[in-house]
Amino acid sequence: MLICNRNGKPCGEIRRDGDGQAMFETGHKRKGMLAGGFDLAMLIFHSAVRDIRKRHRHALLGLVLNILQTVLFVGAFYVMFTVLGLRTNAVRGDFLLYIMSGIFLFLTHNKAIGAVVGSDGPASPMMKHAPMNTVVSISASALSALYIQILSMAVVLYVYHAAFNRITIYDPVGAMGMLLLAWFTGVSIGMILLAAKPWAPEAVRIISTVYQRANMIASGKMFLANTLPAYMLAMFDWNPLFHEIDQARGFAFINYNPHFTSTTYPLYVSLCLLMIGLMAEFYTRKHVSASWDAGR
């Protein structure tokens, strides 16, 4: 027997099993893997657009502010390098490109951490909507941060290349790969902080802030790994971002060949942190409650 709703459209059907018991079957067919993946991708896309637009009413204003932040970072480090006399330690080539190669990866890494940590958690009101889940929220926040950073980087590089000085990147594909790896490392670290956030939000906020501020020095964007003595190299080579920035400069400049950093170390560390973060987020999602925030 066919069951219809008030609009006359079929919504399910009553069938009988082998024992004569009535069973209700919905009229929705289960989608295939390809169609389900496409729907998930579209949901992530629209969530990423929403995440970008919610930061600023005008999308162009958000991009301009991010570009200004990048320009201010580059200008501040240019002045600092000039005042402290550190220009002699830079790689032979365009000095501003040397600074930007570190600033771009540093900002992308930190923005990815902040985006993932600030994404909607399992107790968020957005999770009450049926298609929405934490995977979509995390992916949308991470991709929106990557989109803004790549767009800002492209604008800054184009303006510098067209208006000030022609630049040449030795291996742009490899340099872009290091930028994406820095973003992926930030997402992996953010996943662990996001999983711990419902349990100790204040501690996570402090840890996230301290880590991002410490990377001002620990990321190694102000010097080259090849020029460091062994005792100083041991202070920085634990940091995946240090490897990524040094390798990115190896791809950007033909005159620099990194000897003490690798591309595999940050990749393996990121994959391990991501797996730990996914397992921790799954455990947190099963136990978190909206009443936790009310009690704080």
TORKOL-4160 file (C-alpha; in steps of 0.2 Angstrom, whole numbers, padded with zeros to 4 digits, m for minus):
296
<pt num="1" X="0000" Y="0000" Z="0000"/>
<pt num="2" X="0007" Y="0017" Z="m0005"/>
<pt num="3" X="0007" Y="0031" Z="0009"/>
<pt num="4" X="0006" Y="0049" Z="0003"/>
<pt num="5" X="0008" Y="0065" Z="0012"/>
<pt num="6" X="m0004" Y="0080" Z="0012"/>
<pt num="7" X="0002" Y="0086" Z="m0004"/>
<pt num="8" X="m0002" Y="0069" Z="m0013"/>
<pt num="9" X="0017" Y="0065" Z="m0015"/>
<pt num="10" X="0022" Y="0047" Z="m0011"/>
<pt num="11" X="0033" Y="0047" Z="0004"/>
<pt num="12" X="0034" Y="0028" Z="0008"/>
<pt num="13" X="0026" Y="0012" Z="0006"/>
<pt num="14" X="0020" Y="m0002" Z="0018"/>
<pt num="15" X="0026" Y="m0019" Z="0014"/>
<pt num="16" X="0024" Y="m0036" Z="0023"/>
<pt num="17" X="0038" Y="m0047" Z="0028"/>
<pt num="18" X="0039" Y="m0066" Z="0028"/>
<pt num="19" X="0029" Y="m0066" Z="0044"/>
<pt num="20" X="0016" Y="m0055" Z="0038"/>
<pt num="21" X="0022" Y="m0040" Z="0049"/>
<pt num="22" X="0020" Y="m0022" Z="0042"/>
<pt num="23" X="0036" Y="m0013" Z="0037"/>
<pt num="24" X="0037" Y="0005" Z="0031"/>
<pt num="25" X="0050" Y="0009" Z="0018"/>
<pt num="26" X="0054" Y="0027" Z="0013"/>
<pt num="27" X="0053" Y="0033" Z="m0005"/>
<pt num="28" X="0070" Y="0040" Z="m0005"/>
<pt num="29" X="0083" Y="0030" Z="m0014"/>
<pt num="30" X="0100" Y="0028" Z="m0007"/>
<pt num="31" X="0113" Y="0038" Z="m0017"/>
<pt num="32" X="0128" Y="0030" Z="m0024"/>
<pt num="33" X="0146" Y="0034" Z="m0019"/>
<pt num="34" X="0149" Y="0046" Z="m0033"/>
<pt num="35" X="0133" Y="0056" Z="m0030"/>
<pt num="36" X="0136" Y="0056" Z="m0011"/>
<pt num="37" X="0153" Y="0063" Z="m0013"/>
<pt num="38" X="0147" Y="0076" Z="m0025"/>
<pt num="39" X="0134" Y="0082" Z="m0013"/>
<pt num="40" X="0147" Y="0082" Z="0001"/>
<pt num="41" X="0158" Y="0092" Z="m0009"/>
<pt num="42" X="0144" Y="0105" Z="m0013"/>
<pt num="43" X="0140" Y="0106" Z="0005"/>
<pt num="44" X="0158" Y="0109" Z="0009"/>
<pt num="45" X="0159" Y="0123" Z="m0004"/>
<pt num="46" X="0143" Y="0132" Z="0002"/>
<pt num="47" X="0149" Y="0131" Z="0020"/>
<pt num="48" X="0166" Y="0138" Z="0015"/>
<pt num="49" X="0158" Y="0152" Z="0006"/>
<pt num="50" X="0147" Y="0155" Z="0022"/>
<pt num="51" X="0163" Y="0155" Z="0032"/>
<pt num="52" X="0171" Y="0168" Z="0022"/>
<pt num="53" X="0156" Y="0179" Z="0021"/>
<pt num="54" X="0152" Y="0178" Z="0040"/>
<pt num="55" X="0169" Y="0186" Z="0044"/>
<pt num="56" X="0165" Y="0202" Z="0035"/>
<pt num="57" X="0149" Y="0208" Z="0027"/>
<pt num="58" X="0158" Y="0213" Z="0011"/>
<pt num="59" X="0169" Y="0199" Z="0004"/>
<pt num="60" X="0181" Y="0211" Z="m0004"/>
<pt num="61" X="0184" Y="0220" Z="0012"/>
<pt num="62" X="0190" Y="0204" Z="0020"/>
<pt num="63" X="0202" Y="0201" Z="0006"/>
<pt num="64" X="0209" Y="0218" Z="0007"/>
<pt num="65" X="0212" Y="0217" Z="0026"/>
<pt num="66" X="0221" Y="0201" Z="0024"/>
<pt num="67" X="0232" Y="0208" Z="0010"/>
<pt num="68" X="0236" Y="0223" Z="0022"/>
<pt num="69" X="0240" Y="0211" Z="0036"/>
<pt num="70" X="0252" Y="0202" Z="0024"/>
<pt num="71" X="0260" Y="0219" Z="0018"/>
<pt num="72" X="0262" Y="0225" Z="0036"/>
<pt num="73" X="0271" Y="0209" Z="0040"/>
<pt num="74" X="0283" Y="0210" Z="0025"/>
<pt num="75" X="0286" Y="0228" Z="0029"/>
<pt num="76" X="0290" Y="0225" Z="0047"/>
<pt num="77" X="0302" Y="0211" Z="0044"/>
<pt num="78" X="0310" Y="0221" Z="0030"/>
<pt num="79" X="0314" Y="0236" Z="0042"/>
<pt num="80" X="0319" Y="0224" Z="0056"/>
<pt num="81" X="0331" Y="0215" Z="0044"/>
<pt num="82" X="0338" Y="0231" Z="0038"/>
<pt num="83" X="0340" Y="0239" Z="0055"/>
<pt num="84" X="0348" Y="0223" Z="0063"/>
<pt num="85" X="0360" Y="0221" Z="0048"/>
<pt num="86" X="0353" Y="0203" Z="0044"/>
<pt num="87" X="0352" Y="0206" Z="0025"/>
<pt num="88" X="0369" Y="0198" Z="0023"/>
<pt num="89" X="0362" Y="0181" Z="0030"/>
<pt num="90" X="0349" Y="0180" Z="0017"/>
<pt num="91" X="0350" Y="0170" Z="0001"/>
<pt num="92" X="0357" Y="0177" Z="m0014"/>
<pt num="93" X="0342" Y="0184" Z="m0024"/>
<pt num="94" X="0328" Y="0196" Z="m0022"/>
<pt num="95" X="0328" Y="0201" Z="m0004"/>
<pt num="96" X="0309" Y="0204" Z="m0002"/>
<pt num="97" X="0305" Y="0188" Z="m0011"/>
<pt num="98" X="0316" Y="0180" Z="0003"/>
<pt num="99" X="0305" Y="0188" Z="0016"/>
<pt num="100" X="0289" Y="0184" Z="0008"/>
<pt num="101" X="0293" Y="0166" Z="0006"/>
<pt num="102" X="0294" Y="0165" Z="0025"/>
<pt num="103" X="0279" Y="0176" Z="0029"/>
<pt num="104" X="0267" Y="0168" Z="0017"/>
<pt num="105" X="0270" Y="0150" Z="0024"/>
<pt num="106" X="0270" Y="0157" Z="0042"/>
<pt num="107" X="0253" Y="0166" Z="0040"/>
<pt num="108" X="0245" Y="0151" Z="0030"/>
<pt num="109" X="0250" Y="0139" Z="0044"/>
<pt num="110" X="0243" Y="0150" Z="0058"/>
<pt num="111" X="0227" Y="0155" Z="0049"/>
<pt num="112" X="0224" Y="0136" Z="0046"/>
<pt num="113" X="0226" Y="0133" Z="0065"/>
<pt num="114" X="0214" Y="0147" Z="0069"/>
<pt num="115" X="0201" Y="0142" Z="0056"/>
<pt num="116" X="0201" Y="0124" Z="0062"/>
<pt num="117" X="0200" Y="0128" Z="0081"/>
<pt num="118" X="0187" Y="0141" Z="0078"/>
<pt num="119" X="0176" Y="0130" Z="0067"/>
<pt num="120" X="0159" Y="0124" Z="0073"/>
<pt num="121" X="0160" Y="0110" Z="0085"/>
<pt num="122" X="0148" Y="0095" Z="0089"/>
<pt num="123" X="0138" Y="0105" Z="0101"/>
<pt num="124" X="0136" Y="0120" Z="0089"/>
<pt num="125" X="0118" Y="0125" Z="0084"/>
<pt num="126" X="0123" Y="0122" Z="0066"/>
<pt num="127" X="0124" Y="0104" Z="0069"/>
<pt num="128" X="0106" Y="0103" Z="0072"/>
<pt num="129" X="0103" Y="0104" Z="0053"/>
<pt num="130" X="0103" Y="0087" Z="0045"/>
<pt num="131" X="0116" Y="0088" Z="0032"/>
<pt num="132" X="0128" Y="0097" Z="0043"/>
<pt num="133" X="0142" Y="0088" Z="0052"/>
<pt num="134" X="0159" Y="0092" Z="0060"/>
<pt num="135" X="0168" Y="0085" Z="0044"/>
<pt num="136" X="0159" Y="0098" Z="0034"/>
<pt num="137" X="0162" Y="0112" Z="0046"/>
<pt num="138" X="0181" Y="0108" Z="0048"/>
<pt num="139" X="0184" Y="0106" Z="0030"/>
<pt num="140" X="0175" Y="0122" Z="0025"/>
<pt num="141" X="0184" Y="0133" Z="0038"/>
<pt num="142" X="0201" Y="0126" Z="0033"/>
<pt num="143" X="0198" Y="0128" Z="0014"/>
<pt num="144" X="0191" Y="0146" Z="0017"/>
<pt num="145" X="0207" Y="0150" Z="0026"/>
<pt num="146" X="0218" Y="0143" Z="0012"/>
<pt num="147" X="0208" Y="0152" Z="m0002"/>
<pt num="148" X="0210" Y="0169" Z="0007"/>
<pt num="149" X="0229" Y="0166" Z="0009"/>
<pt num="150" X="0232" Y="0160" Z="m0009"/>
<pt num="151" X="0222" Y="0175" Z="m0016"/>
<pt num="152" X="0231" Y="0187" Z="m0005"/>
<pt num="153" X="0248" Y="0180" Z="m0009"/>
<pt num="154" X="0244" Y="0180" Z="m0028"/>
<pt num="155" X="0239" Y="0199" Z="m0027"/>
<pt num="156" X="0254" Y="0204" Z="m0017"/>
<pt num="157" X="0266" Y="0195" Z="m0028"/>
<pt num="158" X="0258" Y="0202" Z="m0044"/>
<pt num="159" X="0259" Y="0220" Z="m0038"/>
<pt num="160" X="0277" Y="0218" Z="m0032"/>
<pt num="161" X="0281" Y="0210" Z="m0049"/>
<pt num="162" X="0272" Y="0222" Z="m0060"/>
<pt num="163" X="0275" Y="0238" Z="m0050"/>
<pt num="164" X="0292" Y="0236" Z="m0042"/>
<pt num="165" X="0304" Y="0222" Z="m0047"/>
<pt num="166" X="0302" Y="0207" Z="m0058"/>
<pt num="167" X="0304" Y="0191" Z="m0049"/>
<pt num="168" X="0308" Y="0174" Z="m0054"/>
<pt num="169" X="0303" Y="0158" Z="m0044"/>
<pt num="170" X="0315" Y="0144" Z="m0048"/>
<pt num="171" X="0302" Y="0130" Z="m0045"/>
<pt num="172" X="0285" Y="0137" Z="m0043"/>
<pt num="173" X="0276" Y="0120" Z="m0041"/>
<pt num="174" X="0288" Y="0115" Z="m0027"/>
<pt num="175" X="0286" Y="0131" Z="m0018"/>
<pt num="176" X="0267" Y="0130" Z="m0020"/>
<pt num="177" X="0268" Y="0112" Z="m0013"/>
<pt num="178" X="0277" Y="0118" Z="0003"/>
<pt num="179" X="0263" Y="0131" Z="0005"/>
<pt num="180" X="0250" Y="0118" Z="0004"/>
<pt num="181" X="0260" Y="0107" Z="0016"/>
<pt num="182" X="0262" Y="0122" Z="0028"/>
<pt num="183" X="0243" Y="0123" Z="0027"/>
<pt num="184" X="0240" Y="0105" Z="0030"/>
<pt num="185" X="0252" Y="0105" Z="0045"/>
<pt num="186" X="0241" Y="0119" Z="0052"/>
<pt num="187" X="0225" Y="0109" Z="0049"/>
<pt num="188" X="0233" Y="0094" Z="0058"/>
<pt num="189" X="0238" Y="0104" Z="0073"/>
<pt num="190" X="0221" Y="0112" Z="0074"/>
<pt num="191" X="0212" Y="0096" Z="0074"/>
<pt num="192" X="0220" Y="0091" Z="0090"/>
<pt num="193" X="0217" Y="0108" Z="0098"/>
<pt num="194" X="0199" Y="0107" Z="0092"/>
<pt num="195" X="0196" Y="0090" Z="0099"/>
<pt num="196" X="0202" Y="0096" Z="0116"/>
<pt num="197" X="0193" Y="0112" Z="0115"/>
<pt num="198" X="0176" Y="0106" Z="0123"/>
<pt num="199" X="0186" Y="0099" Z="0138"/>
<pt num="200" X="0197" Y="0114" Z="0142"/>
<pt num="201" X="0193" Y="0129" Z="0131"/>
<pt num="202" X="0203" Y="0141" Z="0140"/>
<pt num="203" X="0218" Y="0130" Z="0140"/>
<pt num="204" X="0217" Y="0127" Z="0122"/>
<pt num="205" X="0215" Y="0146" Z="0118"/>
<pt num="206" X="0231" Y="0149" Z="0128"/>
<pt num="207" X="0241" Y="0135" Z="0120"/>
<pt num="208" X="0235" Y="0140" Z="0102"/>
<pt num="209" X="0240" Y="0158" Z="0106"/>
<pt num="210" X="0257" Y="0153" Z="0113"/>
<pt num="211" X="0261" Y="0141" Z="0099"/>
<pt num="212" X="0257" Y="0154" Z="0085"/>
<pt num="213" X="0267" Y="0168" Z="0094"/>
<pt num="214" X="0282" Y="0156" Z="0097"/>
<pt num="215" X="0282" Y="0152" Z="0078"/>
<pt num="216" X="0287" Y="0170" Z="0075"/>
<pt num="217" X="0305" Y="0164" Z="0080"/>
<pt num="218" X="0303" Y="0145" Z="0080"/>
<pt num="219" X="0297" Y="0144" Z="0061"/>
<pt num="220" X="0315" Y="0150" Z="0056"/>
<pt num="221" X="0308" Y="0163" Z="0043"/>
<pt num="222" X="0322" Y="0175" Z="0048"/>
<pt num="223" X="0337" Y="0164" Z="0044"/>
<pt num="224" X="0342" Y="0149" Z="0033"/>
<pt num="225" X="0345" Y="0132" Z="0040"/>
<pt num="226" X="0362" Y="0130" Z="0031"/>
<pt num="227" X="0369" Y="0145" Z="0040"/>
<pt num="228" X="0365" Y="0139" Z="0058"/>
<pt num="229" X="0377" Y="0130" Z="0069"/>
<pt num="230" X="0373" Y="0113" Z="0075"/>
<pt num="231" X="0368" Y="0118" Z="0092"/>
<pt num="232" X="0356" Y="0131" Z="0086"/>
<pt num="233" X="0349" Y="0119" Z="0072"/>
<pt num="234" X="0344" Y="0107" Z="0086"/>
<pt num="235" X="0333" Y="0121" Z="0093"/>
<pt num="236" X="0322" Y="0122" Z="0077"/>
<pt num="237" X="0322" Y="0106" Z="0067"/>
<pt num="238" X="0308" Y="0099" Z="0078"/>
<pt num="239" X="0296" Y="0111" Z="0070"/>
<pt num="240" X="0288" Y="0105" Z="0054"/>
<pt num="241" X="0286" Y="0123" Z="0049"/>
<pt num="242" X="0304" Y="0126" Z="0050"/>
<pt num="243" X="0307" Y="0112" Z="0037"/>
<pt num="244" X="0293" Y="0119" Z="0026"/>
<pt num="245" X="0300" Y="0137" Z="0025"/>
<pt num="246" X="0318" Y="0131" Z="0022"/>
<pt num="247" X="0312" Y="0119" Z="0008"/>
<pt num="248" X="0301" Y="0133" Z="0000"/>
<pt num="249" X="0316" Y="0144" Z="m0001"/>
<pt num="250" X="0326" Y="0130" Z="m0009"/>
<pt num="251" X="0312" Y="0129" Z="m0022"/>
<pt num="252" X="0310" Y="0148" Z="m0024"/>
<pt num="253" X="0329" Y="0152" Z="m0026"/>
<pt num="254" X="0341" Y="0143" Z="m0038"/>
<pt num="255" X="0356" Y="0148" Z="m0027"/>
<pt num="256" X="0350" Y="0139" Z="m0012"/>
<pt num="257" X="0350" Y="0121" Z="m0009"/>
<pt num="258" X="0343" Y="0115" Z="0009"/>
<pt num="259" X="0355" Y="0102" Z="0017"/>
<pt num="260" X="0347" Y="0100" Z="0034"/>
<pt num="261" X="0329" Y="0100" Z="0031"/>
<pt num="262" X="0317" Y="0088" Z="0022"/>
<pt num="263" X="0300" Y="0088" Z="0014"/>
<pt num="264" X="0295" Y="0070" Z="0021"/>
<pt num="265" X="0297" Y="0075" Z="0040"/>
<pt num="266" X="0283" Y="0088" Z="0040"/>
<pt num="267" X="0272" Y="0077" Z="0030"/>
<pt num="268" X="0274" Y="0062" Z="0041"/>
<pt num="269" X="0272" Y="0073" Z="0057"/>
<pt num="270" X="0256" Y="0080" Z="0049"/>
<pt num="271" X="0248" Y="0063" Z="0045"/>
<pt num="272" X="0252" Y="0057" Z="0062"/>
<pt num="273" X="0244" Y="0072" Z="0070"/>
<pt num="274" X="0229" Y="0072" Z="0059"/>
<pt num="275" X="0225" Y="0054" Z="0063"/>
<pt num="276" X="0227" Y="0057" Z="0082"/>
<pt num="277" X="0216" Y="0073" Z="0080"/>
<pt num="278" X="0202" Y="0063" Z="0070"/>
<pt num="279" X="0202" Y="0050" Z="0083"/>
<pt num="280" X="0201" Y="0062" Z="0097"/>
<pt num="281" X="0188" Y="0072" Z="0088"/>
<pt num="282" X="0177" Y="0057" Z="0086"/>
<pt num="283" X="0178" Y="0053" Z="0105"/>
<pt num="284" X="0174" Y="0071" Z="0109"/>
<pt num="285" X="0159" Y="0071" Z="0097"/>
<pt num="286" X="0152" Y="0056" Z="0106"/>
<pt num="287" X="0153" Y="0063" Z="0123"/>
<pt num="288" X="0151" Y="0082" Z="0122"/>
<pt num="289" X="0136" Y="0091" Z="0128"/>
<pt num="290" X="0129" Y="0108" Z="0126"/>
<pt num="291" X="0127" Y="0110" Z="0145"/>
<pt num="292" X="0146" Y="0110" Z="0146"/>
<pt num="293" X="0147" Y="0128" Z="0141"/>
<pt num="294" X="0132" Y="0133" Z="0152"/>
<pt num="295" X="0142" Y="0127" Z="0167"/>
<pt num="296" X="0157" Y="0137" Z="0163"/>
